[in-house]
Amino acid sequence: MFFQTLLIGWLAGLITSFVVYYSVYATYLSPFDGKELLGLFLFYSGKALVYTVVAQTGFFAYLFINMYGRNFFRSFWPTVQLLIIAFVLFDIVYFTSKSLSLTFRLGLMFAILIGGIIIAFLKVRETNRTAFVPALFVMIVILTLELSLVLRTGEKGEIILMLVPIFVATAFQLMRLHHVTKVDPEHQKRIEERRKKRLEMQKQRMKEKEAKQKAKGKGKERSGEKEKRASREASPQQKNKNKKSSKKKQANSKKA
């Protein structure tokens, strides 16, 4: 999935560079300059790959954010996500460089919003309704955080050049996630069989421990009974010894 996303993001970024910076490419096409074209190809390929890696990093970061958000906010997490989405859409217009026209900033905001809604609907179609808000959050909030690296530069070309690969890469990851995490039925059966075997092994070990404890208890009881019998058998002899010793003491006292 990592390399597939990397390839798709690279292609999207490279094609976008041909469109956005066509005039730059055109200067080296007539007259033809192979070295400069190769340099441009490598330069914009590197940018596309970096932006794709940024998109992957942001996506995996969201997986952790979503997990902690569910645990912390619980049932309020979807509402919190919607509030953050509204705040971020406002930030796209307000915090983007003022050197850009208001029309461009509004167009950028609506492009991200509409694109996010389309991807969210596609995600819902393949999974369930509960996926709409998380998908929209990823496509708007996480994407805008990544895009903030160039939003304040005031260069339309750089903003578009970064927006396209991270949008395509994020959308691809989002649509592939439920396929990657899907559990194979046969694999699930194997997991259940392993669990049953582990439970059986634990039960056997518990039975063996109990049997050992019972055997130890019986051994102690037997040893105690043997000691009692030995003490009973030895008691008459001890009594005779005690009597003899007492007689000797009395004889010695008389002599004295």
TIPAKOL-912656 format. One line per 5 residues: number of its first residue (from 1); their letters; for each residue x, z, y of N, C-alpha, C, O, CB. Coordinates in steps of 0.02 Angstrom, whole numbers, plus 50000, padded with zeros to 5 digits. Atoms other than C-alpha are relative to their C-alpha. Glycine has a CB too. Layout:
// residues N
NUM	A	X,Z,Y,X,Z,Y,X,Z,Y,X,Z,Y,X,Z,Y  ... $
***
This chain:
// residues 256
1	MFFQT	50042,50000,49940,50000,50000,50000,50044,50000,50063,50027,49967,50113,49953,50061,50000  49956,49997,49942,50143,50039,50119,50028,49930,50016,50026,49909,50074,50058,50049,49986  49970,50065,49988,50225,49869,50097,49948,49947,50015,49960,49901,50054,50041,49978,49939  50054,50046,49983,50060,49776,50099,49980,50007,50074,49972,49957,50109,49939,50012,49954  50017,49987,49930,50016,49858,50265,50055,49975,50046,50042,49947,50099,49988,50075,50012 $
6	LLIGW	49943,50023,49960,50190,49820,50330,50000,49925,50008,50013,49899,50062,50066,50023,49969  50002,50073,49998,50173,49637,50286,49943,49975,50045,49953,49929,50084,49992,49972,49929  50058,50021,49960,50000,49621,50363,50011,50014,50074,49996,49972,50117,49935,50035,49976  49986,49983,49930,50051,49710,50523,50053,49955,50030,50048,49936,50088,50021,50073,50005  49948,50045,49975,50207,49604,50538,49972,49931,50016,49987,49903,50068,50056,49994,49948 $
11	LAGLI	50030,50066,49988,50108,49442,50521,49955,50001,50062,49957,49955,50103,49959,49978,49939  50045,49995,49942,49978,49502,50647,50039,50004,50065,50021,49972,50115,49954,50061,49993  49959,49993,49939,50111,49553,50773,50037,49937,50018,50044,49920,50076,50049,50056,49992  49963,50062,49987,50211,49393,50753,49955,49945,50027,49973,49910,50074,50035,49977,49936  50048,50051,49976,50059,49280,50774,49978,50017,50071,49970,49972,50113,49939,49996,49953 $
16	TSFVV	50019,49980,49932,50007,49382,50927,50055,49984,50050,50040,49964,50107,49985,50076,50002  49945,50016,49954,50180,49358,51003,50001,49925,50016,50018,49906,50072,50068,50021,49969  50003,50073,49987,50160,49168,50983,49947,49984,50053,49956,49940,50095,49984,49962,49936  50055,50013,49953,49996,49177,51081,50016,50030,50069,50009,49996,50120,49934,50029,49973  49991,49965,49937,50042,49306,51214,50062,49973,50037,50060,49964,50098,50008,50076,49988 $
21	YYSVY	49937,50023,49969,50220,49244,51246,50015,49928,49982,50072,49909,49968,50059,50046,49979  49991,50071,50016,50192,49060,51214,50048,49967,50050,50087,49923,50032,49932,49964,50000  49956,50030,49949,50279,49016,51378,50073,50014,49987,50116,49972,50000,49981,50026,50070  49931,49982,50016,50436,49107,51321,50025,49956,49943,50081,49930,49944,50007,50075,49981  49981,50044,50056,50437,49012,51156,50007,49928,50023,50051,49891,50000,49948,50005,49944 $
26	ATYLS	50001,50070,49978,50400,48849,51247,50065,49981,50036,50087,49924,50030,49940,49988,50047  49938,50015,49964,50557,48862,51354,50057,49981,49952,50102,49944,49971,50022,50059,50042  49947,50015,50048,50663,48854,51196,49979,49946,49949,50018,49927,49905,50021,50063,49962  50022,50055,50043,50558,48721,51110,50016,49932,50031,50027,49883,49996,49926,50006,49987  49984,50062,49966,50591,48589,51243,50048,50015,50058,50026,50039,50110,49935,49964,50026 $
31	PFDGK	49968,50026,50061,50735,48565,51232,50006,50053,49945,50005,50113,49959,50070,49973,50018  49998,49955,50058,50748,48639,51058,50065,50039,49998,50120,50011,50001,49990,49960,49935  49942,49955,50005,50864,48790,51045,49987,50047,49941,49952,50097,49947,50012,50040,50067  50013,49964,50062,50868,48856,50867,50022,50073,50003,49987,50117,49978,50034,49966,49943  49974,49931,49998,50974,49011,50903,49954,50046,50041,49939,50102,50020,50071,50000,50031 $
36	ELLGL	50043,49959,49958,50863,49072,51043,49932,50011,49967,49904,50066,49971,49990,49967,50069  50064,49992,50036,50705,49040,50941,50007,50051,49943,49962,50091,49931,49976,49932,49972  49988,49952,50054,50780,49136,50795,50005,50071,50029,49980,50119,49999,50064,49983,49961  49995,49935,49968,50822,49278,50914,49931,50027,50020,49916,50085,50010,50044,49995,50062  50069,49980,49983,50643,49281,50980,49961,50020,49938,49924,50069,49939,49965,49944,50037 $
41	FLFYS	50036,49986,50063,50576,49276,50802,50019,50069,49974,49976,50108,49954,50016,49946,49948  49977,49936,50025,50683,49424,50750,49979,50058,50046,49962,50112,50023,50077,50000,49992  50018,49948,49951,50646,49521,50910,49927,50020,49993,49911,50079,49988,50013,49976,50071  50072,49984,50005,50457,49507,50897,49980,50022,49930,49931,50058,49921,49958,49940,50022  50011,49975,50068,50463,49532,50709,50017,50075,49996,49980,50114,49966,50041,49960,49948 $
46	GKALV	49981,49929,49998,50554,49696,50738,49949,50042,50035,49932,50097,50013,50068,50008,50033  50052,49963,49964,50425,49749,50865,49938,50009,49957,49909,50063,49954,49982,49965,50065  50059,49997,50042,50283,49707,50747,50008,50050,49943,49962,50087,49927,49984,49930,49971  49987,49953,50055,50363,49806,50605,50000,50072,50025,49973,50116,49992,50067,49984,49967  49999,49932,49971,50393,49957,50718,49929,50023,50015,49910,50079,49999,50043,50002,50064 $
51	YTVVA	50069,49982,49984,50213,49954,50779,49959,50014,49937,49916,50057,49936,49967,49944,50041  50035,49990,50063,50151,49940,50600,50018,50068,49970,49974,50103,49944,50016,49944,49950  49979,49935,50026,50253,50091,50547,49969,50056,50041,49950,50108,50014,50078,50007,50002  50034,49951,49957,50182,50187,50696,49927,50008,49978,49902,50064,49975,50003,49978,50074  50069,49998,50024,50007,50141,50635,49994,50037,49934,49947,50075,49923,49971,49929,49993 $
56	QTGFF	50001,49965,50064,50048,50202,50460,50011,50075,50009,49978,50116,49977,50053,49972,49953  49987,49929,49986,50117,50365,50527,49938,50034,50028,49920,50090,50008,50059,50008,50049  50061,49972,49970,49961,50394,50632,49945,50008,49949,49907,50056,49950,49977,49957,50057  50053,49997,50051,49847,50357,50485,50011,50058,49953,49965,50096,49938,49997,49934,49961  49986,49944,50046,49933,50479,50368,49995,50067,50036,49976,50117,50005,50070,49992,49969 $
61	AYLFI	50009,49938,49962,49935,50609,50507,49926,50018,50004,49908,50077,50002,50030,49992,50071  50072,49986,49997,49746,50590,50521,49975,50031,49935,49930,50073,49937,49962,49936,50014  50022,49971,50063,49726,50630,50336,50010,50076,49999,49967,50112,49974,50038,49968,49941  49989,49928,49995,49802,50801,50369,49955,50031,50053,49928,50086,50043,50074,50015,50017  50043,49974,49947,49705,50823,50531,49928,50007,49975,49895,50057,49988,50001,49953,50062 $
66	NMYGR	50068,49998,50027,49542,50783,50441,49991,50059,49952,49939,50092,49953,49984,49933,49964  50004,49945,50048,49579,50909,50304,49996,50068,50037,49954,50110,50020,50061,49999,49954  50002,49937,49962,49617,51050,50428,49937,50005,50043,49910,50060,50051,50063,50005,50044  50061,49999,49960,49470,51000,50538,49940,50020,49959,49897,50058,49983,49988,49933,50031  50055,49980,50044,49350,51015,50392,50002,50074,49984,49950,50107,49983,50002,49959,49935 $
71	NFFRS	49994,49929,50018,49417,51185,50345,49986,50045,50060,49959,50100,50052,50069,50014,49973  50006,49957,49941,49416,51251,50524,49930,49994,50031,49898,50045,50044,50053,49981,50052  50065,50009,49966,49258,51174,50601,49942,49995,49950,49884,50004,49969,50003,49937,50042  50050,50005,50054,49165,51149,50435,49945,49949,50018,49961,49890,50027,49969,50069,49987  50055,50048,49988,48993,51071,50471,50001,49971,50070,49968,49921,50083,49934,50034,49987 $
76	FWPTV	49997,50024,49931,49034,51049,50657,50055,49947,50009,50061,49918,50064,50014,50058,50048  49945,50048,49993,49183,50934,50621,49978,49931,50022,50010,49903,50066,50037,49995,49935  50022,50065,49974,49085,50769,50642,49982,50002,50074,49997,49954,50110,49941,49976,49960  50018,49994,49929,49016,50830,50810,50063,50005,50043,50067,49973,50096,49956,50062,50012  49937,49994,49963,49191,50879,50867,50035,49932,50004,50063,49915,50056,50047,50052,49965 $
81	QLLII	49969,50067,49999,49255,50707,50818,49966,49954,50050,50000,49916,50085,49996,49969,49930  50036,50042,49951,49118,50621,50920,50018,50019,50071,50025,49975,50114,49924,50006,49989  49981,49978,49932,49162,50726,51073,50070,49976,50017,50083,49954,50074,49997,50077,50005  49931,50023,49987,49346,50682,51055,50000,49924,50011,50037,49899,50053,50046,50018,49940  50005,50073,49991,49300,50497,51037,49977,49983,50071,50006,49939,50103,49951,49969,49948 $
86	AFVLF	50025,50012,49932,49201,50503,51200,50054,50014,50052,50061,49977,50101,49937,50043,50014  49947,49982,49954,49345,50589,51289,50056,49948,50001,50082,49930,50054,50029,50069,49983  49946,50050,50005,49473,50462,51226,49979,49934,50031,50020,49901,50063,50020,49990,49926  50024,50062,49968,49365,50314,51280,50005,50004,50076,50021,49955,50109,49928,49985,49978  49993,49990,49928,49361,50387,51454,50074,49997,50020,50091,49970,50073,49969,50068,50021 $
91	DIVYF	49928,50000,49984,49550,50412,51449,50030,49930,50000,50077,49916,50037,50038,50043,49950  49973,50068,50002,49579,50229,51406,49994,49968,50069,50038,49931,50091,49963,49958,49947  50011,50028,49934,49507,50182,51575,50037,50039,50054,50065,50010,50100,49924,49998,50016  49974,49957,49946,49570,50330,51676,50076,50006,49999,50108,50003,50052,49969,50069,49996  49928,49987,50004,49747,50356,51612,50042,49938,49991,50103,49942,49995,50013,50047,49944 $
96	TSKSL	49961,50062,50003,49797,50175,51587,50027,49984,50070,49996,50002,50120,49956,49941,49973  49966,50014,49936,49915,50112,51723,49951,49968,50050,49915,49921,50034,50060,49953,49989  50045,50024,49947,49821,50083,51887,50022,49932,50026,49985,49900,50064,49997,50049,50057  49980,50067,49980,49923,49925,51913,49959,49946,49965,49957,49888,49987,50075,49989,49986  50044,50046,50035,49807,49844,51788,49931,50002,50031,49909,50054,50056,49996,50016,49924 $
101	SLTFR	50067,50003,49969,49637,49787,51849,49950,50041,49960,49958,50053,49900,49977,49927,50004  50053,49961,50033,49482,49889,51811,49965,49958,49947,49944,49985,49895,49949,50025,50052  50031,50044,50049,49410,49739,51721,50039,50000,49934,50010,50003,49880,49994,49928,50027  49959,49999,50060,49557,49736,51600,49994,50067,49964,49989,50068,49902,50074,49986,50017  50004,49934,50032,49547,49924,51569,49932,50009,49966,49929,50035,49910,50011,50055,50052 $
106	LGLMF	50067,49996,50031,49359,49916,51537,49996,49954,49939,49968,49972,49888,49945,49982,50050  50000,50047,50057,49383,49763,51426,50039,50028,49941,50019,50019,49883,50030,49933,50021  49960,49968,50053,49517,49857,51328,49960,50054,49965,49960,50060,49904,50065,50028,50028  50040,49946,50028,49403,50006,51305,49944,49973,49955,49934,49997,49900,49970,50043,50056  50055,50028,50039,49256,49900,51245,50026,49963,49938,49993,49963,49886,49958,49952,50044 $
111	AILIG	49971,50034,50058,49368,49798,51131,50016,50050,49945,50001,50038,49886,50064,49960,50020  49984,49948,50049,49431,49956,51045,49936,50030,49971,49931,50043,49911,50044,50055,50031  50063,49970,50023,49255,50029,51037,49962,49954,49952,49941,49975,49899,49955,50018,50060  50037,50047,50043,49172,49873,50966,50037,49988,49934,50006,49986,49881,49989,49933,50037  49961,50009,50061,49314,49843,50844,49994,50060,49953,49988,50052,49893,50072,49988,50017 $
116	GIIIA	50006,49940,50040,49304,50024,50786,49932,50006,49967,49926,50027,49909,50012,50061,50043  50068,49997,50028,49115,50014,50761,49993,49951,49942,49962,49967,49892,49948,49985,50055  50005,50050,50054,49131,49855,50658,50035,50024,49937,50008,50020,49882,50031,49932,50023  49963,49975,50057,49264,49931,50545,49965,50060,49968,49964,50067,49907,50072,50019,50020  50036,49941,50026,49163,50092,50529,49939,49978,49960,49925,50007,49907,49978,50045,50058 $
121	FLKVR	50058,50025,50038,49008,49994,50474,50022,49969,49933,49989,49978,49883,49962,49948,50042  49974,50028,50062,49112,49900,50346,50020,50055,49951,50010,50049,49890,50059,49954,50014  49981,49943,50042,49180,50065,50282,49939,50034,49970,49939,50053,49911,50041,50052,50041  50062,49970,50025,49004,50136,50267,49969,49956,49945,49943,49982,49896,49949,50010,50057  50029,50046,50050,48947,49981,50171,50035,50008,49933,50003,50002,49880,50006,49928,50025 $
126	ETNRT	49963,49994,50063,49085,50007,50042,50001,50070,49972,50016,50080,49913,50071,49976,50010  49998,49931,50024,49073,50197,50031,49932,50034,50010,49887,50024,49969,50056,50041,50037  50063,49966,49986,48935,50304,50108,49994,50014,50075,50040,50000,50113,49995,50066,49960  50013,49990,49929,48859,50356,50274,50047,50051,50033,50062,50046,50092,49929,50023,50009  49957,49947,49971,48970,50508,50297,50068,49973,50023,50105,50007,50058,50011,50056,49949 $
131	AFVPA	49935,50029,49982,49120,50391,50318,50000,49969,50070,50052,49950,50095,50020,49948,49950  50004,50035,49936,49057,50320,50484,50040,50035,50055,50082,50004,50088,49927,49993,50022  49966,49963,49945,49118,50456,50603,50075,50005,49988,50112,49992,50035,49970,50070,50006  49928,49999,50010,49289,50480,50521,50033,49932,50011,50088,49928,50040,50015,50024,49930  49972,50067,49990,49317,50291,50519,50004,49983,50074,50053,49955,50098,49959,49948,49962 $
136	LFVMI	50001,50013,49928,49267,50278,50702,50054,50041,50035,50085,50018,50082,49931,50015,50030  49948,49956,49971,49382,50424,50744,50069,49970,49991,50110,49969,50037,49997,50071,49968  49935,50030,50013,49530,50339,50662,50010,49938,50043,50063,49929,50073,50007,49981,49925  49993,50064,49965,49496,50170,50742,50001,50006,50076,50022,49960,50110,49945,49955,49980  50000,49991,49927,49476,50242,50917,50051,50051,50021,50096,50036,50061,49930,50021,50025 $
141	VILTL	49957,49946,49977,49565,50408,50936,50072,49991,49977,50118,49990,50018,49973,50068,49975  49932,50007,50026,49715,50384,50822,50032,49936,50027,50091,49937,50046,50000,49999,49923  49973,50062,49974,49736,50203,50877,50019,50006,50074,50071,49980,50095,49950,49943,49992  49984,49992,49928,49730,50252,51062,50060,50043,50011,50100,50031,50056,49940,50029,50037  49940,49958,49996,49858,50389,51036,50063,49959,49987,50114,49968,50020,49995,50059,49951 $
146	ELSLV	49943,50044,50014,49974,50261,50960,50011,49950,50056,50068,49936,50075,49990,49962,49933  49995,50049,49947,49936,50136,51097,50022,50030,50067,50043,49994,50112,49932,49966,50009  49980,49967,49938,49975,50265,51231,50073,49989,50017,50095,50001,50073,49986,50074,49996  49930,50014,49987,50158,50217,51211,50009,49944,50051,50060,49941,50085,50035,49981,49934  49993,50058,49954,50125,50058,51312,49944,49997,50052,49945,49954,50095,50001,49936,49960 $
151	LRTGE	50057,50004,49954,49964,50096,51407,50022,50011,50073,49991,49984,50119,49947,50051,49981  49979,49985,49931,50059,50162,51559,50056,49954,50025,50082,49964,50080,50023,50072,50003  49949,50047,49977,50183,50019,51567,49973,49951,50051,50010,49925,50093,50030,49963,49941  50030,50048,49954,50061,49909,51660,50011,49927,49981,49999,49883,50022,50026,50011,50069  49988,50069,50022,50107,49755,51558,49947,49981,49948,49943,50009,49894,50072,49993,49969 $
156	KGEII	50054,50022,50044,49959,49665,51480,50026,49973,49934,49999,49987,49881,49957,49947,50036  49973,50030,50060,50066,49568,51359,50022,50051,49949,50009,50044,49889,50058,49955,50018  49975,49948,50045,50147,49724,51285,49941,50040,49970,49943,50058,49911,50047,50048,50036  50058,49963,50026,49979,49813,51269,49965,49960,49945,49948,49987,49892,49949,50015,50058  50033,50042,50050,49901,49666,51176,50045,49992,49938,50021,49992,49882,49983,49931,50030 $
161	LMLVP	49953,50009,50055,50059,49641,51072,50001,50061,49954,50011,50054,49893,50070,49987,50026  50002,49940,50042,50048,49821,51011,49930,50012,49971,49924,50035,49914,50022,50062,50040  50068,49986,50022,49858,49832,50999,49982,49962,49936,49953,49991,49891,49951,49981,50055  50022,50041,50058,49835,49690,50874,50030,50024,49934,49993,50035,49887,50020,49927,50012  49973,49978,50065,49959,49745,50738,49977,50070,49979,49964,50082,49920,50074,49998,50001 $
166	IFVAT	50021,49933,50020,49910,49929,50745,49926,50001,49982,49904,50039,49939,50015,50051,50057  50071,50004,50018,49725,49884,50742,49992,49971,49930,49954,49998,49889,49961,49957,50052  50005,50032,50066,49747,49768,50593,50027,50047,49945,49996,50054,49892,50039,49933,49999  49970,49956,50050,49861,49891,50501,49956,50061,49986,49947,50081,49929,50069,50022,50022  50043,49941,50008,49746,50040,50532,49936,49981,49963,49914,50018,49919,49983,50031,50068 $
171	AFQLM	50061,50023,50033,49591,49942,50480,50013,49986,49926,49973,50004,49883,49973,49938,50034  49984,50015,50069,49677,49882,50321,50009,50065,49959,49984,50070,49904,50064,49957,49996  49990,49937,50035,49732,50058,50273,49934,50037,49989,49922,50065,49935,50047,50045,50040  50065,49966,50004,49559,50127,50308,49956,49968,49946,49922,50004,49909,49964,49998,50067  50042,50035,50049,49473,49995,50201,50029,50004,49930,49993,49995,49881,49991,49928,50020 $
176	RLHHV	49969,49996,50066,49598,50015,50059,50002,50072,49973,50015,50082,49914,50069,49972,50004  49990,49930,50020,49598,50205,50055,49957,50020,49941,49982,50050,49893,49985,50046,50058  50044,49979,50054,49446,50229,49943,50015,49962,49935,49998,49986,49880,49927,49989,50019  49979,50036,50061,49514,50097,49822,50062,50033,49970,50069,50038,49909,50014,49926,50015  49938,49969,50024,49683,50182,49812,49988,50068,49968,50018,50086,49918,50050,50007,50057 $
181	TKVDP	50013,49932,50024,49612,50356,49787,49946,50003,49946,49930,50056,49920,49978,50044,50057  50052,50002,50052,49479,50299,49663,50030,50017,49932,50084,49992,49914,49967,49930,49997  49975,49978,50065,49500,50381,49493,49972,49956,49945,49911,49944,49943,49981,50074,49987  50021,50042,50057,49494,50271,49338,49962,50043,49950,49984,50098,49934,50062,49966,49966  50038,49959,50048,49360,50331,49213,50040,50021,49939,50035,50077,49915,49939,49961,49977 $
186	EHQKR	49959,49983,50058,49483,50323,49068,50050,50054,50018,50063,50100,49979,50036,49938,49974  49952,49949,49978,49609,50421,49168,49965,50068,50009,49993,50120,49994,50033,49979,50067  50039,49939,49991,49474,50548,49211,49986,50033,49932,49989,50095,49926,49934,49986,50036  50011,49972,50067,49434,50568,49025,50063,50033,49973,50060,50086,49943,49977,49944,49952  49936,49971,50022,49617,50598,48987,50013,50067,50034,50037,50114,50002,50057,49952,50014 $
191	IEERR	49991,49937,49964,49623,50731,49122,49956,50055,49971,49978,50111,49962,49985,49991,50076  50046,49951,50030,49470,50818,49049,50023,50022,49931,50018,50081,49914,49929,49970,49996  49974,49982,50066,49543,50811,48874,50060,50047,50006,50065,50095,49968,50019,49937,49960  49943,49956,49989,49704,50888,48938,49978,50070,50021,50006,50120,49999,50047,49971,50052  50026,49935,49978,49606,51026,49023,49971,50039,49940,49982,50099,49934,49946,49990,50054 $
196	KKRLE	50028,49967,50058,49511,51063,48862,50055,50026,49954,50051,50082,49929,49955,49951,49961  49944,49978,50042,49674,51071,48764,50034,50061,50030,50053,50107,49994,50050,49943,49991  49968,49943,49967,49748,51189,48893,49958,50063,49991,49984,50117,49979,50011,49986,50074  50044,49942,50009,49595,51302,48883,50003,50025,49928,50004,50086,49917,49928,49981,50018  49995,49979,50069,49605,51302,48693,50066,50036,49986,50068,50086,49950,49994,49939,49954 $
201	MQKQR	49935,49968,50008,49790,51344,48699,50000,50070,50031,50028,50116,50002,50056,49957,50032  50004,49934,49968,49755,51487,48821,49960,50048,49957,49978,50106,49951,49969,49994,50069  50040,49957,50043,49619,51554,48706,50038,50022,49939,50035,50080,49919,49936,49964,49980  49959,49984,50058,49735,51546,48556,50053,50052,50017,50065,50099,49979,50032,49938,49971  49950,49951,49979,49870,51638,48652,49970,50068,50012,50000,50119,49993,50035,49976,50063 $
206	MKEKE	50034,49936,49989,49747,51772,48705,49983,50034,49933,49991,50094,49926,49936,49990,50041  50016,49972,50066,49691,51793,48523,50062,50027,49966,50060,50080,49935,49966,49947,49957  49937,49978,50030,49871,51805,48464,50024,50065,50032,50047,50110,49997,50054,49946,50007  49980,49938,49966,49909,51937,48596,49957,50059,49977,49983,50113,49963,49994,49992,50076  50045,49947,50023,49755,52037,48547,50016,50021,49928,50015,50080,49912,49928,49977,50004 $
211	AKQKA	49983,49984,50069,49804,52024,48363,50064,50041,49996,50070,50088,49957,50007,49936,49958  49938,49963,49998,49980,52084,48403,49989,50072,50024,50017,50119,49997,50050,49965,50045  50015,49933,49975,49913,52230,48504,49964,50043,49948,49979,50102,49941,49957,49996,50063  50035,49963,50053,49796,52279,48363,50048,50019,49944,50046,50075,49918,49943,49957,49970  49950,49984,50052,49939,52267,48238,50046,50056,50022,50063,50100,49981,50041,49938,49983 $
216	KGKGK	49959,49946,49974,50046,52377,48349,49963,50067,49998,49992,50118,49981,50023,49985,50071  50040,49939,50002,49904,52503,48364,49993,50028,49930,49998,50088,49920,49931,49987,50030  50005,49978,50070,49881,52509,48175,50066,50028,49976,50067,50077,49939,49977,49943,49955  49934,49975,50020,50069,52530,48151,50013,50069,50027,50041,50111,49993,50054,49952,50023  49990,49933,49971,50071,52677,48271,49958,50052,49963,49980,50108,49951,49981,49999,50075 $
221	ERSGE	50043,49953,50037,49924,52756,48181,50030,50018,49932,50029,50076,49912,49929,49970,49990  49970,49987,50065,50010,52737,48013,50061,50045,50006,50071,50091,49966,50018,49934,49967  49940,49958,49990,50173,52809,48079,49981,50071,50018,50014,50119,49997,50045,49971,50055  50024,49932,49983,50076,52956,48152,49975,50037,49939,49988,50097,49931,49945,49996,50052  50024,49968,50062,49991,52989,47986,50058,50019,49955,50056,50073,49924,49953,49953,49963 $
226	KEKRA	49942,49983,50040,50158,52983,47896,50035,50062,50026,50056,50105,49987,50049,49941,49998  49967,49942,49970,50232,53108,48017,49960,50064,49986,49988,50117,49972,50008,49991,50076  50042,49942,50015,50084,53223,47991,50008,50022,49928,50014,50082,49914,49927,49985,50015  49991,49984,50071,50100,53213,47802,50068,50032,49988,50074,50081,49951,49993,49937,49958  49932,49972,50008,50287,53244,47813,50004,50070,50026,50036,50113,49996,50052,49956,50035 $
231	SREAS	49999,49932,49972,50258,53394,47923,49963,50049,49955,49983,50106,49947,49969,50001,50071  50037,49956,50046,50128,53463,47803,50041,50017,49938,50041,50074,49916,49934,49966,49979  49959,49988,50059,50244,53441,47653,50060,50044,50015,50081,50083,49973,50023,49934,49971  49940,49961,49982,50390,53516,47744,49984,50071,50022,50029,50113,50025,50038,49965,50056  50018,49934,49975,50293,53668,47808,50011,50057,49951,50036,50109,49972,49929,50000,50022 $
236	PQQKN	49986,49945,50047,50301,53773,47645,50075,50015,49994,50095,50073,49991,49973,49983,49931  49927,49989,50003,50489,53746,47635,50025,50037,50061,50067,50081,50056,50036,49933,49992  49979,49966,49939,50508,53798,47815,49979,50073,49999,50015,50117,50022,49970,49964,50062  50023,49930,50005,50404,53953,47782,50048,50041,49956,50065,50097,49974,49928,50003,49972  49953,49965,50044,50520,54001,47636,50066,50013,50035,50094,50068,50030,50012,49960,49936 $
241	KNKKS	49938,49991,49962,50672,53973,47745,49993,50055,50052,50038,50096,50061,50020,49935,50034  50012,49949,49949,50596,54078,47882,49998,50070,49969,50024,50118,49998,49935,49986,50038  50003,49935,50033,50558,54218,47758,50070,50024,49980,50087,50082,49991,49954,49996,49937  49932,49982,50020,50736,54216,47687,50042,50022,50059,50080,50070,50056,50033,49941,49965  49961,49982,49940,50810,54219,47861,49978,50067,50027,50020,50106,50051,49993,49946,50054 $
246	SKKKQ	50025,49935,49976,50698,54365,47909,50024,50057,49956,50042,50110,49982,49924,50001,50003  49975,49949,50047,50749,54462,47751,50074,50015,50012,50095,50073,50011,49989,49979,49928  49929,49992,49986,50933,54432,47788,50010,50041,50064,50054,50084,50067,50034,49932,50007  49994,49963,49936,50909,54496,47965,49984,50074,49989,50018,50118,50016,49953,49971,50053  50019,49929,50014,50822,54655,47900,50055,50035,49961,50071,50092,49976,49933,50003,49960 $
251	ANSKK	49946,49971,50040,50962,54685,47772,50060,50015,50045,50090,50069,50040,50020,49953,49943  49945,49989,49954,51094,54666,47904,49988,50058,50047,50033,50097,50062,50014,49937,50039  50015,49944,49954,51004,54786,48019,50005,50066,49964,50028,50115,49994,49929,49992,50030  49995,49937,50038,50994,54918,47880,50072,50019,49991,50090,50078,49999,49966,49994,49933  49929,49986,50008,51180,54901,47845,50030,50027,50065,50070,50074,50064,50038,49938,49977 $
256	A	49973,49977,49935,51218,54921,48028,49976,50070,50014,49993,50099,50065,49979,49954,50058 $
***
